[in-house]
Amino acid sequence: MIELYYWPTPNGHKITMFLEETRLSYEIMPINIGRGDQFKADFLDIAPNNRMPAIIDRAPADGGEAISIFESGAILLYLAEKTGRFLPRETRERAEVLQWLFWQVGGLGPMAGQNHHFVQYAQEKIPYAIDRYVAETARLYAVLDRRLEDREFIAGALSIADIACYPWIVPNQKQRLDLADFPNVQRWFADIKARPATQRAYDKGKTVSEAPVVDESSRGILFGQSAKTIKR
């Protein structure tokens, strides 16, 4: 059994997509990030960066004690190795997948996240910041579009690279982007969206929360963290 500490954000959806594709048994443990569940002591034992998702695997492949993993990319890599799914064993094919997994966690996710912050959530609308992150998100879409010109999925067959990237493309309209401008991404996106596992994963998210909680109470929790909040 996998315990999944989760909220329906792009990084959360990555893990439910993988779990639904592989049909691993799992239980969702909701972490309401708008109400501060990520700062509770028992969660910090699993995820010291105060961020979900995180997992506890009660039946690790080595047969030992339960193991906890935080960071969505690390979780995908761990689960792929545990199941032997969505990550090739061959050196070159494996390297292709890992490059694009790290491209997502180091580029697409952080830049789209800043896009979301300044476009949707920041109370002060700063044109420079909005233009900067919308443009950078568009550049990354163009990189992905070029990659998908001659292949069905990012690294050939469906892999954890696709699972990592897809949830960050879902909010494309909120990112002020139009998928019609990226036809290869648009085709790839439609194919993954149509997969039953993707649909099940997003339906699971709706049972937890229909929308992110962003109100006056949650703003300080979500956007007001600093070194002082970690040290206290």
C-alpha positions as CSV (number, residue, x, y, z in Angstrom):
1,M,0.0,0.0,0.0
2,I,1.2,3.5,-0.9
3,E,0.2,6.3,1.3
4,L,0.0,9.4,-0.9
5,Y,0.1,12.8,0.8
6,Y,-1.6,14.9,-1.7
7,W,-3.5,18.0,-2.9
8,P,-4.8,18.3,-6.4
9,T,-2.1,20.6,-7.8
10,P,0.0,19.8,-10.9
11,N,2.7,18.1,-8.8
12,G,0.0,16.1,-6.9
13,H,-1.6,15.0,-10.2
14,K,1.7,13.6,-11.4
15,I,1.6,10.9,-8.7
16,T,-2.0,10.0,-9.1
17,M,-1.5,9.7,-12.8
18,F,1.3,7.2,-12.3
19,L,-0.5,5.2,-9.7
20,E,-3.6,5.0,-11.8
21,E,-1.6,3.9,-14.9
22,T,0.1,1.1,-12.9
23,R,-2.9,0.3,-10.7
24,L,-0.8,0.3,-7.6
25,S,-2.8,0.2,-4.4
26,Y,-2.8,3.6,-2.7
27,E,-4.6,5.7,-0.2
28,I,-4.9,9.5,-0.5
29,M,-4.0,11.4,2.7
30,P,-5.2,15.0,1.9
31,I,-2.8,17.8,2.7
32,N,-4.8,21.0,2.5
33,I,-2.0,23.4,1.5
34,G,-4.3,26.4,1.8
35,R,-4.9,25.6,5.5
36,G,-1.4,24.8,6.5
37,D,-1.4,21.0,6.7
38,Q,2.0,20.9,5.1
39,F,3.5,22.5,8.3
40,K,2.2,19.9,10.7
41,A,5.0,18.0,12.5
42,D,4.0,14.5,11.4
43,F,4.0,15.6,7.7
44,L,7.4,17.3,8.1
45,D,8.8,14.0,9.2
46,I,8.0,12.8,5.7
47,A,8.5,16.0,3.7
48,P,11.0,18.4,5.3
49,N,10.5,21.0,2.5
50,N,6.9,21.7,3.6
51,R,5.6,20.7,0.2
52,M,3.4,17.9,-1.1
53,P,3.3,15.4,-2.7
54,A,5.0,12.8,-0.6
55,I,4.6,9.1,-0.2
56,I,5.1,6.3,2.3
57,D,5.6,2.9,0.7
58,R,4.6,0.3,3.2
59,A,5.8,-2.5,1.0
60,P,9.1,-1.5,-0.6
61,A,10.7,-3.7,-3.1
62,D,13.6,-4.6,-0.8
63,G,11.1,-6.1,1.7
64,G,12.4,-3.8,4.5
65,E,10.7,-1.2,6.6
66,A,8.5,1.5,5.1
67,I,10.2,4.2,3.1
68,S,9.1,7.8,2.7
69,I,9.9,9.9,-0.4
70,F,9.3,13.6,-1.0
71,E,9.6,15.7,-4.2
72,S,7.4,14.7,-7.1
73,G,10.3,13.9,-9.5
74,A,11.9,11.6,-6.9
75,I,8.6,9.9,-6.3
76,L,8.1,9.2,-10.0
77,L,11.6,7.8,-10.3
78,Y,11.1,5.7,-7.2
79,L,7.8,4.3,-8.4
80,A,9.0,3.7,-11.9
81,E,11.9,1.6,-10.5
82,K,9.7,-0.2,-8.1
83,T,7.2,-1.2,-10.8
84,G,9.5,-1.5,-13.8
85,R,7.1,0.8,-15.7
86,F,7.5,4.0,-17.7
87,L,11.3,4.1,-17.3
88,P,13.4,2.1,-19.7
89,R,16.3,-0.1,-18.4
90,E,18.5,0.5,-21.5
91,T,21.1,3.2,-20.8
92,R,20.3,5.5,-23.8
93,E,16.6,5.3,-23.5
94,R,16.7,5.8,-19.8
95,A,18.9,8.8,-20.2
96,E,16.3,10.4,-22.6
97,V,13.5,10.0,-20.1
98,L,15.5,11.3,-17.2
99,Q,16.7,14.4,-19.1
100,W,13.1,15.4,-19.8
101,L,11.9,14.5,-16.3
102,F,14.6,16.9,-14.9
103,W,13.6,19.5,-17.6
104,Q,10.2,19.5,-16.1
105,V,11.2,19.7,-12.5
106,G,13.9,22.3,-13.1
107,G,12.2,24.3,-15.9
108,L,8.6,23.8,-16.9
109,G,7.3,23.4,-13.4
110,P,9.1,26.4,-11.7
111,M,8.5,28.8,-14.6
112,A,4.8,27.8,-15.0
113,G,4.5,28.1,-11.2
114,Q,5.8,31.7,-11.3
115,N,3.4,32.3,-14.2
116,H,0.5,31.1,-12.1
117,H,1.6,33.2,-9.1
118,F,1.9,36.6,-10.9
119,V,-1.0,36.1,-13.4
120,Q,-3.6,34.5,-11.0
121,Y,-2.7,35.0,-7.4
122,A,-0.6,38.1,-6.8
123,Q,-2.7,40.9,-5.5
124,E,-0.4,43.4,-7.1
125,K,-0.3,42.9,-10.9
126,I,3.2,43.6,-12.0
127,P,3.4,43.8,-15.8
128,Y,7.1,43.0,-16.0
129,A,6.8,39.8,-13.9
130,I,3.7,38.7,-15.8
131,D,5.3,39.3,-19.2
132,R,8.5,37.6,-18.1
133,Y,6.9,34.4,-16.9
134,V,4.3,34.2,-19.6
135,A,7.1,34.5,-22.2
136,E,9.3,31.9,-20.5
137,T,6.4,29.5,-20.2
138,A,5.7,30.0,-23.9
139,R,9.4,29.3,-24.7
140,L,9.2,26.1,-22.8
141,Y,6.1,25.1,-24.6
142,A,7.9,25.7,-27.8
143,V,10.8,23.5,-26.7
144,L,8.3,20.7,-26.0
145,D,6.5,21.3,-29.3
146,R,9.8,20.9,-31.2
147,R,10.6,17.7,-29.3
148,L,7.2,16.2,-30.2
149,E,7.5,16.9,-33.9
150,D,8.6,13.4,-34.8
151,R,7.5,11.3,-31.8
152,E,4.3,10.3,-30.1
153,F,5.6,10.8,-26.6
154,I,8.4,12.9,-25.2
155,A,10.9,10.0,-25.1
156,G,9.4,7.6,-27.6
157,A,7.1,5.5,-25.5
158,L,4.9,6.9,-22.7
159,S,7.1,7.5,-19.7
160,I,7.4,9.4,-16.4
161,A,8.6,12.4,-18.5
162,D,5.1,12.7,-20.0
163,I,3.4,12.1,-16.7
164,A,5.5,14.8,-15.1
165,C,4.9,17.4,-17.9
166,Y,1.2,16.9,-18.6
167,P,-0.3,18.4,-15.4
168,W,1.7,21.6,-16.0
169,I,0.1,22.0,-19.5
170,V,-3.4,21.5,-18.1
171,P,-3.7,25.2,-17.0
172,N,-2.5,26.5,-20.3
173,Q,-5.4,29.0,-20.7
174,K,-4.7,30.4,-17.2
175,Q,-1.1,30.7,-18.2
176,R,-2.3,33.0,-21.1
177,L,-1.2,30.5,-23.7
178,D,-3.1,28.9,-26.6
179,L,-2.4,25.3,-27.4
180,A,-3.2,26.0,-31.0
181,D,0.1,27.8,-31.2
182,F,1.9,24.5,-30.3
183,P,0.2,21.9,-32.5
184,N,2.5,19.0,-31.5
185,V,1.9,19.7,-27.8
186,Q,-1.8,20.0,-28.5
187,R,-1.9,16.6,-30.1
188,W,0.2,15.0,-27.4
189,F,-1.9,16.7,-24.7
190,A,-5.2,15.4,-26.2
191,D,-3.8,11.8,-26.4
192,I,-2.8,11.8,-22.7
193,K,-6.0,13.5,-21.6
194,A,-8.0,10.7,-23.3
195,R,-6.2,8.0,-21.4
196,P,-8.5,6.3,-18.8
197,A,-5.8,6.5,-16.1
198,T,-5.5,10.3,-16.6
199,Q,-9.3,10.7,-16.3
200,R,-9.3,8.6,-13.1
201,A,-6.5,10.5,-11.6
202,Y,-8.2,13.9,-12.2
203,D,-11.5,12.5,-10.9
204,K,-9.7,11.5,-7.7
205,G,-8.5,15.1,-7.3
206,K,-12.1,16.3,-7.5
207,T,-13.0,14.1,-4.5
208,V,-10.4,16.0,-2.5
209,S,-11.0,19.5,-3.6
210,E,-12.7,21.1,-6.6
211,A,-10.4,24.2,-6.6
212,P,-7.4,25.5,-4.7
213,V,-8.1,27.5,-1.6
214,V,-6.7,31.0,-2.1
215,D,-8.3,33.6,0.2
216,E,-6.9,36.1,2.7
217,S,-6.3,33.4,5.3
218,S,-4.4,31.1,2.9
219,R,-2.3,33.8,1.2
220,G,0.1,34.1,4.1
221,I,0.3,30.3,4.3
222,L,1.0,29.8,0.6
223,F,3.0,32.9,-0.2
224,G,4.4,34.3,3.0
225,Q,7.0,31.7,3.9
226,S,10.6,32.6,4.6
227,A,13.7,31.3,6.4
228,K,12.2,32.6,9.7
229,T,9.1,30.4,9.3
230,I,11.3,27.3,8.9
231,K,13.6,28.2,11.9
232,R,10.9,28.9,14.4
